[in-house]
Amino acid sequence: MLRVACFLALAQIPGVANGQTQSVCPTIIASARTFADQFPYCFTNCSSLCEPLGAIVIEYMMTFDVNATTRVVCRDAQDWLCTINEGLEACSGLLELAETSLSLTIPRTQSGLEAECAALTTTSTTTTPADAGTASSASIVVSAAWAGALLAITV
């Protein structure tokens, strides 16, 4: 319920929900655009960050799994490095909002990001065929339904 409240709060940012502002990332989903619109200087400095931001918001909305979302950050680490290198000052607010809204910690140094990604890789578990039954399929359907509802709210 708290996660739904966070996304509802994001949709209430003045000018964002009703389309009054020009987004720095106009092609990503509305939930991700709210982050971009709050921190336009970050995306001006790190222009390749729009799609990776959309990817982590979608992953989080689909799974509510911080580890899965962090894996998406690690997959797009080159883009996220801008936020901790040349864009740190402009992007610090975005990183803090990611922590509070998505419970996602993006380290503030390159070595920290590399260590976080390495630790996540070594602690990942794989699904065995016996575990891949209907419960897994059902959770995907439930996650997709939640994501669809959240997208409808924020669009």
Number of C-alpha atoms within 10 A of each C-alpha: 5 8 14 13 11 14 20 15 12 21 22 14 14 12 13 22 18 12 11 9 11 10 19 19 24 13 12 20 18 26 25 24 25 23 25 25 21 18 17 18 16 24 24 15 17 21 15 15 22 20 17 20 25 21 19 23 24 20 20 23 25 22 18 18 14 16 17 17 23 21 18 20 23 21 13 17 17 14 19 22 23 20 26 21 14 13 18 19 13 19 23 16 15 19 20 15 16 18 13 12 16 20 16 20 17 20 17 15 14 17 10 13 20 15 13 17 20 12 11 16 13 8 10 11 8 7 9 8 7 6 10 10 10 9 10 11 11 11 13 14 13 13 18 15 14 17 20 13 13 19 17 11 14 21 13
